[in-house]
Amino acid sequence: MNLKYTTTRAGNDQVTSSQAILKGLGKDGGLYLPLSIPKVSIEEIGTFTNLTYNEKAMSIIGMFLTDFTEAELRHCIDNAYNEKTFTSPLITPLHMLDENSAVLELYHGPTSAFKDVALQILPYLLTTSAKMNDDDRTYVILVATSGDTGKAALEGFKDVPNTKILVFYPNDGVSMVQKLQMVTQLGDNVKVVAVEGNFDDTQNGVKELFSNTLLGKELNEKNYTFSSANSINWGRLVPQIVYYFESYAQLVKNKNIKLGDEINFTVPTGNFGNILAGYYAREMGLPIKRLICAANANDVLKDFINTGSYDRNRDFVKTLSPSMDILISSNLERLLYLLSDGDKSLISELMSNLKSEGSYRVSPELLSKLQSIFYSDSADDKDTIKTIKDMYESKNYLIDTHTAVAYRVYEKYVATTNDTSFNVIVSTASPYKFNGAVAEAVLPNYKDLDDMAQLKAINKITGVAIPDGLNGLDGKSVRFSDVIMKDDMEVTLKQYLNL
Ligand SMILES: *Cc1c(COP(=O)(O)O)cnc(C)c1O
């Protein structure tokens, strides 16, 4: 059967999964999602214990992307997840902490952050969707990045036929390691440019390019079209559902839990994509009791889940877990749609309040549904460093700042609820990616060391291997050194595309 997709808002258009991926965002501003959620029986989940990651991905992703043939899907999945792209044969391995908890390591991809799981496959889903819809244009991926997304998108789209990718980053807004990762990027279809200004300037510049109709026309004449790699695309969400099943299957296989046992997941959350994938897994039938949403000092989601009132009117805080520094969590819109049984007029109203007032409130009924599944709390920077240090000293296990926020929130959850169900901490980045805070937690002399020296010193003291992509970054040759003014972003794009 062909699963149809609709948007969370007013429009009634129904499209196929490949069309939803190509469109990215609905014309009404809403996000695409499937009209119904496929179900998986507990017996079928039992059979997953004998399947590889890619076989599970074939099964789960295949239930959603129903207009892809088996061969098309296999092409996408096998190109995304293999021994060249992920350093673990399990793709997303589990690390046991004790008999009640484990860490799901999502950072063994090329850029050492969890975004690789989705961005390694998105380029193939996109180009396959284009082919299926007889669209022979070259897709130009424009990205404004504050760090992780840019590099993960570059690695994903590098040398993928019929695509070109241009990444803009704020000149003073990314870490040394993140900058080195991007400016040394390989591939014939990639370009990276620094923009004077902060992240907002860069992002606004990219938004202006996307909405510039004259530019769009020029692109069309040369058989180009814009696309984006950000996390509102369904093609980024659906691959993330797989690792919830993967971790459950690993736990059953290793006899840490019994088939059918309900477990919890604690997810360090920013744009709400990762944890929403967990909600989809739960709706499909994976035995998940609670989804614990961990926030940092930007605790909009904590307040929302605890009170039903979403309010972005507050100071934006720069924290040690920058990938969670977000005041508008776009994917929450999909959850509101699902919890309200697809009430499009309600979602349109809430989102229009968010735009005009910066806030909205949901009904007590919707709030109680939300709270029956989700729990949320936050951890600040001080807690984050202390958690990394404690975890390293007590369990000899090194975690990054985002994972530390999740672990601290999990501790708070257990202390308030006494729920001792098995818990999986979702780990979203290698500790080497956010070296400053990790160095502060485990190195006595961290202040005397520059970034690359910190990586080496952390490796020396902990014995944890530095990921290939980060090792020797300072010795790689810099391919991209342009620094431009914001007003020159359009010219830069045109030069790149020979327009
Ligand atoms: C993007 C990111 C997150 C947040 O994930 P969402 O899906 O946006 O909630 C958390 N940690 C790291 C390291 C990330 O890169």
Ligand as a Chemical Component Dictionary entry (heavy atoms), coordinates in Angstrom:
data_LIG
# 
_chem_comp.id                   LIG 
_chem_comp.type                 NON-POLYMER 
_chem_comp.pdbx_formal_charge   0 
_chem_comp.three_letter_code    LIG 
# 
loop_
_chem_comp_atom.comp_id 
_chem_comp_atom.atom_id 
_chem_comp_atom.alt_atom_id 
_chem_comp_atom.type_symbol 
_chem_comp_atom.charge 
_chem_comp_atom.model_Cartn_x 
_chem_comp_atom.model_Cartn_y 
_chem_comp_atom.model_Cartn_z 
_chem_comp_atom.pdbx_ordinal 
LIG C1 C1 C 0 21.615 18.338 16.682 1  
LIG C2 C2 C 0 22.160 17.837 17.986 2  
LIG C3 C3 C 0 21.321 17.640 19.109 3  
LIG C4 C4 C 0 19.845 17.967 19.105 4  
LIG O1 O1 O 0 19.091 17.073 18.347 5  
LIG P1 P1 P 0 17.607 17.448 17.876 6  
LIG O2 O2 O 0 17.190 16.375 16.970 7  
LIG O3 O3 O 0 17.744 18.775 17.173 8  
LIG O4 O4 O 0 16.768 17.562 19.099 9  
LIG C5 C5 C 0 21.889 17.136 20.268 10 
LIG N1 N1 N 0 23.213 16.878 20.338 11 
LIG C6 C6 C 0 24.049 17.064 19.292 12 
LIG C7 C7 C 0 25.501 16.784 19.456 13 
LIG C8 C8 C 0 23.549 17.540 18.078 14 
LIG O5 O5 O 0 24.395 17.733 17.041 15 
# 
loop_
_chem_comp_bond.comp_id 
_chem_comp_bond.atom_id_1 
_chem_comp_bond.atom_id_2 
_chem_comp_bond.value_order 
_chem_comp_bond.pdbx_ordinal 
LIG C1 C2 SING 1  
LIG C2 C3 SING 2  
LIG C2 C8 DOUB 3  
LIG C3 C4 SING 4  
LIG C3 C5 DOUB 5  
LIG C4 O1 SING 6  
LIG O1 P1 SING 7  
LIG P1 O2 DOUB 8  
LIG P1 O3 SING 9  
LIG P1 O4 SING 10 
LIG C5 N1 SING 11 
LIG N1 C6 DOUB 12 
LIG C6 C7 SING 13 
LIG C6 C8 SING 14 
LIG C8 O5 SING 15 
# 
